[in-house]
Amino acid sequence: MPALRLILAALLVLGLAASAPQASAQVPGGATSAAPGSAQAAIDTARAYLDQVEATLERPLGEVELTELRNRLDPLRESLSTALASVEPRLAEARDRLNQLGPRPADNAPPEAAEARQHREEQTRAVAELDGRVRALKVQQVRIEQIAERITDRRRQLFTAQLFERSIPVVDPRFWMQLSEGLPTLGRAGQFLLEDWWHHLADIAGAGRLAVAFAVGLLAAVFLFWAYRQARRYGLYATPADVPASKLALVGAAIRTALERSIVLPILVGVPLLIIQNFELVLPRAQPIVGAVFTAVLVIAVTRGVMQGVMAPGAPAYRLVNLPDAFAESVFSSTRAAVWVVALGLVALAFARVMIAPFAVTVFITSLTAIGVGVVIFLFLRSTMERSVEEEDGGVPEAAAAAPRQPWAWTRPALWLGLGIIAIALIAGYTALAAFLASRIAAAVVIAAVTLMILVLLDTVIAEWFGPTTVRGRSVSAAIGIRPDRLDLIGTLFGGFLHVVVLFGSALAVFGPWGFGGAAASLEDAFFGVRFAEVRSIGLTIASAALVLAIGLLALRAAMAWFREKVLPRSGMDSGLQNSVGTIVGYAGFALVGGLVLRQIGLDLSNITIIAGALSVGIGFGLQSIVQNFVSGLILLAERPIRVGDSIVVKGEEGHVRKISVRSTEIETFDRATVILPNAELITGVVKNWTLSNTLSRITIPVRVAYDSDPDLVRDLMIQAACQNRYIVQDPPPRVFLMRFGDLGLEFELRGVVTNVEYGLTTRSDLQLAILNSFRKNGIIIAPPVQRVQTAEPENGVPVEAESLPQEPRPAEPTPPKEPGRKA
């Protein structure tokens, strides 16, 4: 694409230079060629040339004239910078020498030597002279920047006027009347062009030059045919394997396909055109046609190569983007068709300029281009929509509804919006705007494909050379002397930086200084450069601020997702610290986006302090708790007494910390309930953190055995059960203590340390089962627990429980016999 942009710029200059030869004649050229030998010469040259440029800017100028003036400022700027670089060191040396002489003696002090006074006067004059030259050079530099800004503003206004120039719409019958009146004039102009060209070939070029040109062309055709056959024999257009061997092979095949399809056709067309140009067989005023033809061929070839390399129609294994076959083929064919329409429009406009066609003819060509691209977009949207409906009707609507939303899903409403704007612009008579948007949509698809190819290549190369598990990654890690995980982190950060550079370059390519029909300005200039009485429209300001906000939030969301999923896991930090860093970076990014939006609106950030001061009273009263929680959240994120994943007990709630924000903290209890606590409760209240310093936890299991049990055997069995448990650490080792001689038996306690507090309940249960089984196998009887009985008379309304020893079962008392005459 850079070569394409250079060719378009060159064709723009060549095509429009003949229309305004007077401007270049009136602009002095000596300023660019004269290399001043001194600072004063550079100042005089710059002053004289800038005076003439300012006088030239007082009259109406065209795009080519303004571009030429702007380009001629660069050599002048370089000469001033060179002169300033040579004078400033001399000024610094003169000041140092003057400082070494010291200040002038006071009036009542003894007079200094004549030689010292003479040196001081000389150095003072030298400093004054050099300082004056430096100031004069800087003044001329400021003038250059101001004039460059004026030229840019004039170009912006000119582009805006051209883009929003309204003509008779194509739906108006008057347009067709003007077109019918202009067609005879166009026919006569075409006839004159052919006659002039024939006269040029017959009288100026001559039969001998034509014969030599034909012979050279024939030899070139034979050579190109032979070279093409040899290239095909050595792998040109070779069919790749059914499945790529690796991701790098996949990307390499896509790049090779793109280069093959992009280079071959321009070479085959460019060589004959070059021969025709070298033998001067082209009419001088028809040179833009040749350039337009080559540009059209180059655009078509590059589009075909790039789209075939990315979409890989017919070869889904080599497709760089996850798209269905039918959809990928639709994108490929629709993009090629749209670019063909734009290329033919460029060639037709070049013919119209050369033949000085009536304005209605130019509007007709521009309208046809916009209509053609619009039809291609409509057919693409309709075909893909019908295909989606057919897939849903085929029996898998649930699967289609459950499918995740693809990242490019937003392109469909964007295309409908662009199609609607093109249609409205054509109906309203803004044909230049319609053609501009149509060509930009087609170019944006191609640029997006190129960007995707570059990003996939970067990801593949970085994963191969910086991956901790790849052979090359381990070799690089060993050669540099860093750990593989650190190399992976470096590769991720480096890849993110390259992604930003590539995406920024792609955005400049889409909204860069090129346009349909030779409009050398940008889309930003077209919309945000519109001024009414030198004041920006409120609607445009709000729209631009909303656009900055939307783009900033989307970019921040993507950057934070990349930072949380790619960078932080490779940093070696624990999950709690990762959450803290991610939260702080997210809020900092949000503050940056907010500052950009406020700056776009035009608000001075220093005025925000006044508003904050006015709101401080309200914050002190109504928003006190919110501010307290906010500050507490910052303390939690900074000091980290509680981290994500910790097991804590606060306010009677026990669970795991799942999220810490600047206002509240989310705790998930063991019942899978979410408790949201204000951060102030965690800072000012009492919090038990089981896992602050480590995840270890002590566990205690009491056991009561009968007095006739062997205490040594009881101790050994309990320690053996603890040592066999995988969650009990051996350093410090588990221990068993005889706590007391109870009323019912010997009371022991097993104490050990669990590796993780999360496994405390599981470990307790496993140990109790193991102890119970061991005691039963060895005939050890566990004493019965103390029975709790409730007294008959409660104290203060609360029943009193008392301990009682287990009692032997009493025999049932005999039932007394019934007395006669008494009911039972």
Secondary structure by P-SEA (a helix, b strand, c coil): caaaaaaaaaaaaaacccccaaaaaaccccccccccccaaaaaaaaaaaaaaaaaaacccccaaaaaaaaaaaaaaaaaaaaaaaacaaaaaaaaaaaaaaccccccccccccaaaaaaaaaaaaaaaaaaaaaaaaaaaaaaaaaaaaaaaaaaaaaaaaaaaccccccccaaaaaaaaaaaaaaaaaaaaaaaaaaaaacccccaaaaaaaaaaaaaaaaaaaaaaaaaaaaccccccccccccaaaaaaaaaaaaaaaacaaaaaaaaaaaaaaaaccccccaaaaaaaaaaaaaaaaaaaaaaaaaccccccccccccccaaaaaaaaaaaaaaaaaaaaaaaaaaaaaaacccaaaaaaaaaaaaaaaaaaaaaaaaaaaaaaaaaaacccaaaaaacccccccaaaaaaaaaaaaaaaaaaacaaaaaaaaaaaaaaaaaaaaaaaaaaaaaaaaaaaacccccaaaaaaaaaacccaaaaaaaaaaaaaaaaaaaaaaaaaaacccccccccccccccccccccccccccaaaaaaaaaaaaaaaaaaaaaaaaaaaccccccccccaaaaaaaaaaaaaaaaaaaaaaaaaaacccccaaaaaaaaacccccccaaaaaaaaaaaaaaaacccccccccccccccccccccccccbbbbbccccbbbbbcccccccbbbbbcccccccbbbbbbbbbcccccaaaaaaaaaaaaaacccccccccbbbbbcccccccbbbbbbbbbccccaaaaaaaaaaaaaaaaaaaacccccccbbbbbbccccccbbbbbbbcccccccccccccccccccc
